[in-house]
Amino acid sequence: MKLETKLIQAGVGKDEKTGAVSFPVYYATAYRHPALGQSTGYDYTRTANPTRAILEETIAIAESGDAGFACASGMAAVHTVMGLFSQGDHLIVSLDLYGGTYRLFEQVLSRYGLTFSYVDLRDIGALKNAIRPDTKAIFVETPTNPLMQITDIRAVAQLAKQHSLLTIVDNTFLTPYCQRPLELGADIVLHSATKYLAGHNDVLAGLIVTKGEELSEKIRFLHNSIGAVLGPQDCWLLIRGMKTLALRMERHQSNALIVAEKLREHPAVAEVFYPGLPEHPGHEIQVNQATGHSGMVSFRVRDVEQVGLFLQNLQIVSFAESLGGVESLCTYPATQTHADIPQEVREHVGVCDRLLRLSVGIEHPDDVVADLFQALNASLVVGGSVR
């Protein structure tokens, strides 16, 4: 079956007793044992829940993995995976990184003896030079958040295997509909499922997918021991959202390409970042390892004074701190998603005070473009004069 069919068929036929097409929500926290030493397969809901099991099976199939794990948030998923590592271990991480992940690494996990090096993973030579005797893994975002930098997953995974390192890929932006890192050699895939997988700005969730029995068992132990699992109602909502993933992603990326092309033409815009544009750095790698480009577009305005006016004048696009939902959102990374990254680090990476990030929704593209343009036009009027 094609991925679209697999996603839509999630849970269908699994409830053999009633034949429910929509798999039920199991709220039970405890399950009766048939007899001493016997189990239905469910004992305590933190360890396993029937609704969560359908979700975990679905994401594992979608990512071509061996096991899936549903967590309470994307950050809970990252934290669970970090449980694989011990005091003194070193990880190499994408230089342009989501601010929440950076905060977890630098303000929490560093206190437990883990160390992190932030490297431009587009440069395989720099990556090779960053490997140390205590290095245990490479943590990849591609495309990165928010500059849409593209990393060659195959090249990174090949180098990692040569040095017995794990390759961990955050696949939030592209989803398995557009990119499947495990098929490219990665060992673990992470998702903030709050975003495109759920797709409606109404579920907080994280997902982990692993390749290999030994690694899967390690994550299963951590998932149960740490306990940051996803509740059954949210599992059901996430399953429902994933059933329309293919349709939504097609519209997200077709809209995003139109928006990116139009933004290049506006005099208020200095630079546009979208992997679907032929001139985007890494475009050829992206085309080679993925089947789509998602709905994320970042751009720089020409003057920092434009930012406030632009955000204030948006009408259809919401100024909000998330992405991947059916509604278009605009985020200001400097004060929102990347606020916990020191300013000098942000600016070194390229996340400057003129950068804005769009999550292009599935509205009619003409309406989204019109809204962006009227807000950009308003941003050009600073102090009563047109810039």
C-alpha positions in Angstrom: 0.0 0.0 0.0 1.0 3.6 -0.6 1.6 5.8 2.4 -1.6 7.7 1.9 -3.6 4.4 2.2 -1.6 3.3 5.2 -2.3 6.5 7.1 -6.0 6.5 6.3 -6.4 2.8 7.3 -4.8 3.4 10.7 -6.9 1.5 13.3 -9.4 0.2 10.7 -10.2 -3.4 11.5 -8.2 -3.4 14.7 -11.2 -3.4 17.0 -12.3 -6.9 16.2 -15.1 -7.1 18.9 -17.2 -4.2 17.5 -15.7 -3.6 14.1 -15.4 0.1 14.8 -13.9 1.9 11.8 -12.6 4.7 14.0 -10.6 2.9 16.7 -12.0 3.7 20.2 -10.4 5.8 22.9 -9.4 3.6 25.8 -9.3 5.7 29.0 -8.6 2.8 31.3 -5.5 3.1 33.4 -5.6 -0.5 34.7 -6.5 -3.8 33.0 -7.7 -7.0 34.6 -5.5 -10.1 34.3 -7.2 -13.3 33.2 -5.2 -15.3 35.8 -2.0 -15.3 37.7 0.9 -14.9 35.3 -1.4 -14.0 32.4 -2.0 -10.7 30.7 -4.1 -9.3 27.8 -1.0 -7.4 26.7 -2.1 -4.4 28.7 -1.3 -4.0 32.4 -0.9 -0.3 33.2 -1.6 2.5 30.7 1.8 4.2 31.1 3.4 1.1 29.8 0.9 0.4 27.0 -2.6 1.7 26.0 -4.6 0.3 23.1 -5.3 3.7 21.5 -1.7 4.7 21.8 -0.6 1.3 20.3 -2.5 2.1 17.1 -0.8 5.5 16.9 2.7 4.1 17.6 2.2 1.3 15.0 1.0 3.9 12.4 4.0 6.2 12.8 6.4 3.2 12.7 4.9 2.0 9.5 4.9 5.5 8.0 8.6 6.1 8.8 9.7 2.6 7.8 10.8 1.9 11.4 10.6 -1.0 13.7 8.9 0.7 16.7 7.1 3.9 17.5 6.6 5.7 20.8 4.1 8.5 21.5 5.1 11.2 24.0 3.4 14.1 25.7 5.2 16.7 23.5 8.0 17.0 21.0 10.4 18.0 23.8 9.3 15.0 25.8 10.3 12.9 22.8 13.7 14.6 22.6 14.3 14.2 26.3 13.3 10.5 26.2 15.9 9.9 23.4 18.5 11.7 25.3 18.1 9.1 28.0 20.2 6.8 25.9 23.3 8.9 26.8 25.3 9.1 30.0 27.5 11.6 31.9 30.5 12.5 29.8 28.9 11.7 26.4 29.2 14.2 23.6 26.7 14.9 20.8 27.1 16.9 17.6 24.1 19.0 16.8 22.8 21.1 13.9 24.0 24.6 14.2 20.7 26.2 13.2 18.6 24.5 15.9 15.1 24.9 17.3 15.4 27.1 20.4 13.5 24.6 22.7 15.9 21.8 21.8 18.9 24.2 22.5 17.4 25.1 25.8 17.0 21.5 26.9 20.5 20.7 25.8 22.3 23.7 27.3 20.2 24.5 30.4 19.1 21.1 31.5 21.1 18.2 30.1 24.5 19.9 30.3 24.0 19.9 34.1 23.9 16.1 33.9 27.3 15.9 32.2 26.2 15.8 28.5 28.1 18.1 26.1 27.0 19.4 22.7 28.9 20.9 19.8 26.9 22.9 17.3 28.1 22.3 13.7 27.0 23.4 10.3 26.1 19.9 9.2 26.0 20.9 5.5 29.8 20.8 5.8 30.7 17.1 6.1 34.4 18.1 6.7 33.4 20.2 9.7 31.3 17.4 11.0 34.2 14.9 10.7 36.5 17.3 12.5 34.0 17.7 15.3 33.9 13.9 16.1 35.7 13.2 19.4 36.5 10.0 21.3 33.5 10.7 23.6 31.0 11.5 20.7 28.0 9.2 20.8 25.5 10.7 18.3 24.7 13.3 15.6 21.5 15.2 16.1 20.1 16.5 12.8 17.4 19.0 11.9 16.8 19.2 8.1 15.4 21.5 7.0 16.6 23.5 10.0 14.4 25.8 12.0 14.1 28.6 11.0 16.7 29.0 8.2 15.7 25.9 6.2 19.3 24.7 5.9 19.5 21.3 4.2 21.7 18.4 5.5 22.6 15.4 3.4 21.2 12.7 5.7 22.8 9.8 3.7 26.3 11.4 4.0 25.8 12.1 7.8 24.5 8.6 8.5 27.3 7.0 6.5 30.0 9.0 8.5 28.2 8.2 11.7 28.2 4.4 11.0 32.0 4.6 10.3 32.5 6.0 13.8 29.8 3.8 15.5 27.6 6.9 16.2 23.8 7.2 16.3 22.1 9.4 13.7 19.0 11.1 15.2 16.9 13.2 12.8 14.1 15.7 13.7 11.7 15.2 10.8 9.0 17.6 12.1 9.1 20.0 9.1 8.8 17.4 6.4 7.0 14.4 8.0 7.2 10.9 6.6 5.0 12.0 3.7 7.9 14.0 2.3 11.0 12.5 3.9 11.9 9.2 5.6 15.3 9.5 7.3 15.4 5.8 8.4 15.4 4.8 4.8 18.4 7.1 4.3 20.4 5.5 7.1 19.3 7.3 10.3 18.7 5.3 13.5 16.1 7.4 15.2 13.5 9.9 13.9 11.7 12.5 16.1 8.6 14.5 15.5 6.9 17.3 17.3 3.6 15.7 16.3 1.9 18.9 17.5 2.8 20.3 14.1 2.0 18.8 10.7 1.2 15.3 11.9 -1.7 16.5 14.1 -2.2 19.4 11.7 -5.0 21.4 13.4 -3.3 23.4 16.2 -5.1 21.5 18.8 -2.9 18.6 20.0 0.4 18.6 22.0 2.3 15.5 21.1 5.7 14.0 20.3 6.7 10.8 18.4 9.8 8.7 18.3 10.6 6.0 15.7 13.5 3.6 15.9 15.3 1.2 13.6 16.6 -2.1 15.0 15.4 -4.4 17.8 18.1 -3.5 20.3 17.6 0.3 20.0 13.9 -0.1 20.0 14.0 -2.0 23.3 16.2 0.7 24.9 13.8 3.4 23.9 10.8 1.3 25.1 12.5 1.0 28.5 13.1 4.8 28.6 9.6 5.6 27.4 8.1 3.5 30.2 10.6 4.6 32.9 10.5 8.3 32.2 6.7 8.1 31.7 6.2 11.2 29.4 3.6 9.3 27.4 0.7 10.7 25.4 -2.8 10.4 26.8 -5.4 8.3 24.9 -7.6 11.2 23.8 -4.7 13.0 22.3 -3.5 9.8 20.7 -7.0 9.5 19.0 -6.9 13.1 17.8 -3.4 12.6 16.4 -4.5 9.4 14.6 -7.4 11.4 13.1 -5.1 14.2 12.0 -2.6 11.8 10.4 -5.3 10.3 8.2 -5.4 13.6 6.2 -1.7 14.2 6.2 -1.1 13.6 2.5 -3.9 15.9 1.4 -2.8 18.7 3.8 0.9 18.4 2.9 0.2 18.8 -0.8 -1.7 22.0 -0.2 0.7 23.3 2.4 3.7 23.0 0.0 1.9 24.2 -3.1 0.7 27.3 -1.1 4.2 27.8 0.3 5.9 27.8 -3.1 3.5 30.5 -4.3 4.1 32.5 -1.2 7.9 32.2 -1.4 7.9 33.2 -5.1 5.7 36.2 -4.4 7.7 37.3 -1.3 10.8 37.5 -3.5 9.1 40.3 -5.5 8.1 42.5 -2.6 10.4 45.6 -2.0 10.0 45.1 1.8 11.6 41.7 1.7 15.4 41.3 1.6 15.7 37.5 1.5 13.5 34.4 1.3 14.3 30.9 2.6 12.4 28.0 1.1 13.9 24.7 0.0 11.4 24.5 -2.9 13.0 27.5 -4.6 15.7 26.3 -7.2 18.2 28.9 -5.9 17.8 27.8 -2.2 21.2 26.4 -0.9 20.9 22.6 -0.7 17.9 22.4 -3.1 19.4 19.6 -5.1 20.1 17.6 -1.9 16.6 18.2 -0.8 15.2 17.0 -4.1 17.4 13.9 -3.9 16.4 12.8 -0.4 12.8 14.1 -0.1 9.7 14.2 -2.2 8.4 17.6 -1.0 9.3 20.8 0.7 6.6 21.3 3.3 4.9 24.6 4.1 7.6 26.5 6.0 8.9 29.7 4.6 11.3 32.2 6.3 12.2 35.6 5.2 14.1 38.7 6.2 12.6 42.2 6.0 15.0 45.1 5.1 14.6 47.0 8.4 14.1 45.7 11.9 11.5 48.6 12.4 9.3 46.9 9.8 8.7 43.8 12.0 6.3 45.3 14.5 4.2 47.0 11.9 4.1 43.9 9.7 2.9 41.7 12.6 0.4 44.2 13.8 -1.2 44.5 10.4 -1.6 40.7 9.7 -5.3 39.7 9.4 -5.6 36.2 8.0 -2.2 35.0 9.0 -2.0 34.8 12.8 1.0 36.0 14.8 1.5 32.9 16.8 4.2 30.6 18.1 3.7 27.2 16.3 3.5 25.7 12.9 2.1 22.9 10.8 -1.6 23.6 11.3 -4.2 24.3 8.6 -4.2 27.9 9.6 -1.4 30.1 8.4 0.8 31.4 11.3 3.8 33.8 11.5 6.4 33.6 14.2 9.2 36.0 15.2 12.0 33.7 16.1 14.1 36.3 17.9 11.5 36.7 20.7 9.6 33.5 20.4 11.0 30.1 19.3 14.7 31.1 19.7 14.4 33.5 22.6 16.5 31.2 24.9 19.4 31.2 22.5 21.9 33.9 23.4 21.7 36.9 21.0 25.3 36.5 19.9 24.8 32.8 19.1 21.5 33.6 17.2 23.1 36.3 15.1 26.1 34.1 14.4 23.8 31.4 13.0 21.7 34.0 11.1 18.6 34.2 13.2 18.7 38.0 13.2 16.1 40.5 14.4 14.8 40.9 10.8 13.9 37.3 10.4 10.3 36.1 10.3 9.0 32.5 9.9 5.8 31.5 8.1 3.9 28.3 8.5 1.8 28.6 5.3 -1.6 27.0 5.9 -4.2 25.5 3.5 -6.3 28.6 2.9 -6.6 29.9 -0.7 -3.1 31.1 -1.6 -4.4 34.3 -3.1 -5.8 35.3 0.2 -2.6 34.5 2.1 -0.4 36.4 -0.4 -2.8 39.4 -0.3 -2.7 39.5 3.5 1.1 39.3 3.6 1.4 42.0 1.0 -0.9 44.4 2.7 1.0 43.9 6.0 4.4 44.3 4.2 3.1 47.5 2.6 2.1 48.8 6.0 5.5 47.9 7.3 7.2 50.2 4.8 5.5 53.2 6.5 7.8 54.0 9.4 7.5 57.3 11.3 4.9 58.7 8.8 7.2 58.2 5.8 7.3 55.5 3.2 10.7 53.7 3.1 
